[in-house]
């Protein structure tokens, strides 16, 4: 693929479900003689033994794809094992947002205890953050449903139509995430998928309810997205207050308090008005007294 950089894990995601099926079949049984080593690596992730079984299976598959008799695609399988490793770590450490340090320690554990097995795949071993992992999982499912839609073994009972429908629904859901951020690998691969789908789906004879033409990704302006975000953050507080006032018990709670505040303000106003009137009367009387005194003094003269 030319949708991402040469070393990107996204380059091989369309083959991951096949690698997964191969992994599941080949590692159904595994040798527990590596338990001490796998227990050590599992201890890096958590105090429990949740990673012991995945460790055994990964080691067995590493040995399989590293053997001289293996004829499959090494790079694709190494990329899948890296996805698998990141997935297992993040599935165990659900409460940890950034598991990069755990991933690095686990890779070091594999190099210390299974160096000969992991050596051929080391170039593919890279940390995948949670968002990327979710995107990869979506793409794996998308490609699997697409291949099942075209697979002859599902056409006898029209089961392939179900896969085709899932495929279209997933694509239409995923492209919504690309409206503003359409330059990332996930969105480029969705565009590539759309081209492949539209080229092949038109030749499917039945499944009339399944669309044969996927729409392109709608691309929005990043500047518009920022303006919408700012506007939303400004309007939201007022909207929340309005909704609380209109449709909840907030109205019955706030109204008596507003009325009470109004009464307090009214009393303050009346008191201050009376004070001003009294002050005015006092000022007038004082002035008259001054005038009277001054007048009387003139008479005495």
N, C-alpha and C positions, 0 to 999 in steps of 0.2 A: 504493500500500500504506500501511497505517497501523501497520505493525509496528515502524517505526523513526522517527527524527526526519526531518523533511522533506528535509534535505540529504544524508542518508546514502546512501552508494553501494549499500547493501543494498536500497534501494527499487527498483532497476532490474535486479537480478541475474537475475530470471526472463527478461529479454529479452537477456541478454548473449550467449547462444550464437547468436542470430539476428544480433546486431551483429557477432559474430566471423565468421560466414559471409559477411556483406556486406563486411566489411573484407578478408577473404582473397580474395574474388572481385575487388573493385575495385582492390586494390593488388598484384595478381599481376604487373603490369608497372609500373615506376616510372621517373621521370626522374632520371638521375644528375647533372644539372646543379647540384644542391644539395650535391654531395659535400664541398666545402670547409666549408660550414656544419655538415653532419652529422658530418664528421670532427672538428670542434672539439667538438661536443657529446659525441661518443663518447669523446673524450679525457678528459672529465670523469669518466666511469665507470671506464675502465681505459686502460692503455697500448696495448691492442690495438684492432682495428677491429670488435669484436663488435657494437656498437650502430649501426653505419653503416646497414646494411640496414633494421633496425627503424625507425630514424630516417626514412629515405626513405619508408617505407610509412606511418608515422604522419603525416608532413607531407602526403603525397598525400591521405590520408583526411580530414585536417583541412580541406584545401582543398575537398574534395568536399562535406562536410557543412556547410561555411560558405558555399557558393555559393548564389546567389539561386534557382537552379533545384532545389535539394534539397528534397524533400517528405517526407523521413523524420522520425523523432523525434530532434531535436537533443540534448535532454537525455540520453536513453538512450545515444546514441552517444558523447557527451562522457564520460559516466560509464564506458562501456566502454573508451574510449581511456585514461582515467586508470588503470583496472585493468591494461590492456595495458602501459602505461608502467611502472607499479610492478612488474609481473611480469617484464618484460625486465631491469630494473635488478637485481632480486633474483636472477634466474636467472644473471646475469653475476657478481654479487658474492655467491656462495653462502656464502663464509666470513665475511661481515659480517652480524651479527645485526640491527643498527639501521642502515638505509640512508637514514634521513630526511634527513641532511645532503647525501647524494649526490643524492637526489630533488630537494631544493630547488635545488641548483646546476644540475641538468638543466633544471628549469622556467625558471630564470633564463636559461639558454642558449637555450631556445626563445623566450622573450620578447625576447631581444636579436636573434635571427636570423630568427625566424618569428613576429613579433608579430601581424601581420595574420591569420595562419592560426590561431593558438592563442587569439586574443582572445575569441572566442565561447564557448570551452570553459573559460576560466580559473576560473570559479566551481566547476567540477567537479574541478579539479586539486587533489587532496589526497593526502597520504602515507597509504599503507596498510601496516600492519606485517605481519610474516610470518604470524602466526596468523590475522589477518583475511584475508590473501590465500589461505591454505589453505582457509579456510571458504568464501570466495567461489567458489573453484574447485570445491569439492564441490557447492555449490548450483547452479552452472552445469551441471555434469554431471547432477545430479538432474533439473533442469527439462528438459534436452535429452532424456534418456531417457523422461521422462513424455510429452513431446510426440510422440516417436517411437512410443510405446506406443499413442497415440490416432490416429496418422497413417494414413490409408487406404492410402497407397502401400506400406506394409509389411505390410498384412493379407493379401495374396494368398498368400504363402508362410509365413504365421504368424511372420514375423520380428519383428513387433511384440511378440509374447509374450516374446521374449528381452529386449527393452527394458523391458517391464513387470516382469520378474523382477529385472533389474538395479536398477530403480527401487526396488522393495520392499527388496531386500537392502541397498542403500546407505542408505536411510532408517533401517532397523533398526540399522545400524551407527552412524550419525551421532547418533542420539538418546541413545546411551550416554554421549556427551560432555556431555550436558545434564542429567545426573541431579542434580548439585549446583549447577551454574551455569546455570540455565534462564532467567534474565532477560535474557541478552544477545541481540542482534539475530539471530544465527545460529539460536538455539533458537526464537525467536519465529517466524522464517520457516519453520522446520521444522513448527511447529504449523499455520501457515497452509497450508503445502503439504499436510499431512495432511488438512485440511478439503477442499481442492480435489480431492485425489486420491479421497477416499472418496465425494465427491459425483458424480464422473464415472466412476470405474472400475466401478461397479456396472452400468453400461449396456454395458460391453464384453461381447460375446456369447461368444466363445471364450476361449482361454487359461485353462483351468480351474485350472492349477497356479499361477496368479498370484493372490495375495491381493487381495481387493476392499476390505478394511477395514484400514487402518493403525492401530496402537494409539497412544494419546496418549503424551506424554513422561512418564516416571515422575520425580517430583520428590522429591529427598531433602533432608534437613536439613543446612544448612551447619555447624551446631554438631556434628552427628554426624560429618561429614567431618573436622573438625578433631580430634575425639577419636580417630577411626580413625587419622589421620596420626600423632598423638602416640603411640598405642599401638603402631603399626607400627614407628615409629622406635626405641621402647624394646625391643621384642621382637626386632627384626631381628638385632642383634649376637649375641644368644644363639642364635638360630636358625642363623645362619651358622656359628658355632663348632660347634654340634651336627652340622650337615650335613657340615662338613669332617671332624670326628672320625669320623663314622659311615660315610661313603661315599668317602673319599679316603685318600691315603697320609699324611694329617696325623696319623692315629692312630699309625702306625708311627714317625713322626718324634717325636711328643710323649711317647710312653710311656717310652722310655729316659731322657729328660730328667727326667720326673717321678720315675722310680725313682732316678735319680742324686741329685736334690734330697732325696728321702726318706732316702737313705743318709747324706747330709751332715748332715741334721737329726738322724738317729739317733745318729751319732757325736758330734755336738755335745752331745746330751742325755746320752750315756753319760759323756763327759769331764766335763761339768759336775756330774754326780751323784757321780763319783769325787772330784772336787775338794771337793764339799760334805762327803763322808764323811771325807776327810782333814782337812778343817778342823774337823769335829766331834771327831775323835780328838785333834787337837792342842789343841783347847779343853778337853777333859776332862782330859788330862794336865797341862795348865797349871794347871787348877783344883786338881787333886790336889796338885801341887807346892806351890801356895799354902797348901793346907790342912796339908800336912806341915810346911812351914816354920813355920807359925803354931803348930802343935802342939808342935814341938821347942822353940820359943822359950819356950813355957809351961813345959816341963819344966825348962829351965835356971833358971827362976825358982824 
